[in-house]
């Protein structure tokens, strides 16, 4: 790249200030307003129709039965999935890897 090419920073410094056109200002305002309205609508719809915590229940969720036993959430999910599928041997293989060597 030759040295006589203009640099981007130099070109930006030489540019004249151009204020936003009224139509551009309206588009920006409309986009922001639409974003806020949709955000509020999705929050309301999620709270009304999405499955989750039972209605009318306040406070934190109760601890899972094996909490405090050193198991992470991923391990609990894995163990429940393997146990429900009747694949405890696969769970053992995951939790106790065989040493190669």
N, C-alpha and C positions, 0 to 999 in steps of 0.2 A: 504494500500500500504506500503510494508516494506521500511525501510530507506536504505537498502543496494542496492536498485534498482538504476541504473545510471540515473542521471538527464539529460534532453535534452540539457540544456545549457552546462553541462560538456562534453557531447559527441560532441557538435558542436565545442567547443574549442579545442578538441583533434583531430579533423578531419584535414587532410592535405589539403593544397590549391591545387585545380585541375583547371588548366586553361581550357577555352572552346576549344573544338576540332574545326578544320576548318569547318567541316560540320555543327556544331552547330552555328558557326558565320554566315555562309551563310544562314541558315534557319532563324535566327533572322533578318538579313538584308532583306531577301526576304519578310518576314512577315511585317516588317515596311514599306517597299516600296509598297507592295500591299495595305496596309491600306491607305497610303497617296494617291495613285493613285485612289482607289475606293472613297475616300472622295471627291477628286476633281471631279471625274466623276459624283457622285451623286449630288453635288452642281450644276454643269453645267446642268445636266438633269432636276433638279428641277426648275432651272431658265428658262429653255426652254419650258418645257411641263406642269408643275404643274399650276393649276388655282390659281389665287391670284390677286395681284395688276395689273391693266392694264399696258400694255407696254408703255414705254416712259414717265412715270409719276414720277416725282421726288418730294421729300419732304414728310412730314408726312401725314398720312391719315386725312381727315376731321373728326371733332368730330361728334358723333352720335347726332340725334336731341334732345335727352333728357339728354345730358351731362350737368353736372353742376346742376342738379336738385336733387342730393343726391342719385341717383340710381347707384348700382354697375353693372358691366357687366353681372353678373349672373341674377340679377333682370330684366335687360333689355331683356335678351334672354328669360327668363321665361314669361315676360309679352307679348312679341311678339308672342311666341309660343301659349300661352293661347288665346290671342286675335284672332290670325289667325284661331284657332280651334273653336272659338265661345264659349269658356269656361271661361268667365269672372267671373262667380260665383266661380269656382275653384281657380282662382287667388285671389279673395277676401278672400277665406278661408285660403290661404297660407299667405297672407300679414296681415290679422287680425285674429289671432288665438282666439278661444273661450276659456275663462278662465274656468277651472274645479275647482269646489270647494265648 
